[in-house]
Amino acid sequence: MTMIAIQDSSESQGSAFADRVVDEAVRQAETYGWRAVRLSEVARSLDLPMSVVLERFRGMDDVSNAWFQRGWRAMLAGKPDTFDDWPERVRIEHCLQAWFDTYAAHRQVTVAMLKAKAHLPHPHTWVPMVFDLSRTVQWLREAARLKARYGTRRAQVEEMALTSLFLAALAVWSTDTSEGQRRTRRFIEKRLKRGESCMRWVPGVAHRRHHAEAQL
């Protein structure tokens, strides 16, 4: 799969403009609900010509796409110097929680965006969402610096397991009102600990590393 580029908003005036539109849309959604937000009203609130906004956003689905790219950026953000020394389970947990933390202050709006994308009568939104989910998992693997190469059996198993974990954690997070998202954090931690023991039996990098260590 070809990964699309993620550009830091601080490096581009275009991205800064997009962020203004997205922030205003989310602000309005907190008051009126996501489905009630109109791109024309967003443009008017920002005192921007609608024609200028349409050059970047064809509709509200494009706005939500830009919103979800922030989660990808958060997962890929700079890591502690010792990150490579952490167990894979801990690296995955760190990156996955970064995604959820990005949207913690606007959880209900974020969930509403996802529901709007998943609306079955609108295949133009839910079909691309399937590919966005795949990209999210791919970026999660990249961010967590998992070593199995794409296309290998281990990488395929990791992708399936991480997809299942992400969707399950998303379901928990969507109703998580605990302080600091504790319920989501505990869920992710427990699932990853359980999955860690299962992944030991999957052929791949870990087995080769352990075999090499045994030869020393």
N, C-alpha and C positions, 0 to 999 in steps of 0.2 A: 504494500500500500504506500502511495506517495503521500507524505505528510505535508500539510499546508504550513506556510510560514506563520509564525506568531511574532508580531512586531511590538516592541515596547512602546506604550503610548507616549512616553517622554521623548521619543526620537522622531516623532512625526506630528506636524501640525494637523494633518488629516485625521490622525488617530485622536488627537486632542479634541477636535471638532466632534468626532463620533462619540467620544466619551461624554461630551456635554449633552448630546441628544439622548444618549442612553440614560444618563443620570436623571435628566428631566422626565423621561418616560417612566422610570422607576418611581420617582417622586410622586408623579400623578397617580401611578398605580397603587401606591400606598393609601391614597385618599379615595380613589374611585373604583379600584379594582382593575386588573390587567386588561380584561376584555373591554372595558369602557374607554381605554386610552386611545386617542386618535393621533396619528402622526401630524396632522394639520394643527391640532391644538398644541402639540409639543413644539412645533416650529413657531407658532404664534407666541408661546410663553417665552421662547428664547429670542424673540424678535428677529427671526430668520426667514428669508423667503422660502416658500415651500419648494420651489424649483431647486434651490441649493441643497435642501435636505434630501430631495429625491435623487440627487446625484450619488448619494451614499446609501440611502435606505429606500428600497422599493415599497416597504410596508413594515408592519410591526414585527413580522417574523424575522426580518433582517435585524431589527433592534434586539430581539431576544438572542439571535445568534451572536451579536457583538457582546451581549451581556455574558453569555456562556464562555466566550473566549477568555474572559477574565479568570475563570477557574483553571483553564489550561495554563495561563501565565503564572498563576499562583503555584501550581504543581511544579512548574519548571524553574521557579525562582531560585536564587542562590541558596546553597546548602551549607551546613556547618563543615568545617575542614575535615572532621572525622567521619563524614557521612558514608564514605565508601567502606569504613570499618564496621558499620552497623549491620546487624543481621538483615536479610532481605525483608523479613516480616516487618521489622521496625521501619525500614526505608519506605515500604509500601504504605504503612500506616501514616507516616509523616506526610507523604505526598497526598494521599487520599483525604486526610483531614484538612489539608491546606485548601482543597477544593471546597469542602463544606464550610470552612471558616470564611471563605470569600463571600458567601451568600448568607451568613448567619443573621446579619442585621435586616435582611429582606427575604426571609425564608418563605413567607406566604406568597409574596409576589413571584419568587422564583418557582415555587410549586405551581402557581397559576400559569406561568409561562410554559412549563412542561406539559401541563394538562391541555393547554391550547394547541401545542404542537402535536399531541397524541390524539387529537380529535379525529376519529375515523373517517368522517365524511370529507376530510381535507387531506388527501394523500400527498398534496404538494408540501405539507409540513411534516407529517409523520413518517413518510418514506425517507426523506433526508435525515430525520432524527435517528434512524437506525444507523446510518453511516456516522453521524456525530457521536453516537455512543461508542462505535468501534474506534473512532479517532480518540475519544476520551481515554479509552483503555490503552490504546497505543501510546498516547502521551504519558499515561500513568507508568507504563513499563519503562519508557525513556527516562522519566523524571526519577523513578526509583532505581535506575541503573541496573535493571535486571540483565543478566549476562547471556541468557539463551538467545541465539540468533533467530530472527524472523524465519518462519517456515519450518523450524525444527519441531519435533514432537513436543518437547518441553515447552517451547514458546506457545504452541497452540493450546496446550493444557493450561498454561498460565493465563492466556487470554480468556479462555472460557471461565476459569475460576474467578478472575478479576471482574469479568462482566457480571457474573452472578453476585459477587460480593458488592459491587458498586450499586446494582439495582436493589439488593436487599438493604444495604445501608441507606440508600436514598428513601426507601419506604419508611424506615425508622426515623430518619432525619426530618421527613416531611411533617411529622407530628411531634417532634421533639421540642418541648418547651423548657427542658431542664437547663439550669445555669451552666454556661460554658459548653452546651451540647454534650453533657456528660453521658446521657443515654446512648447517643450515637457513638461516642468514643469507646464506651465499654463494648458495644456491639461489634465494632470493627476490630477491636483488640481480641475479643474472644474468637471471632471467626477466623482471624489470621493465625492465631495460635493453633486452632484446630486444623487449619489448612496447611500449616507448616509441617506437621507430622505426616500428612498425606503426601505432600510434594516430595518427601524424601524417597518415595518409591517410584517417582517418575524419572525415566532415563533423561540425562542431560548434563548440564554444567556441573551441578552439585555432585553427581556420581563420579564424573571424571576428576573433579578436584579432590574428592575423598580418596579415590584410587591412587592419585599421584602422591597425596600425603602419606598413604600407607606404604608407598615404595621408598620413602625417605628413611 
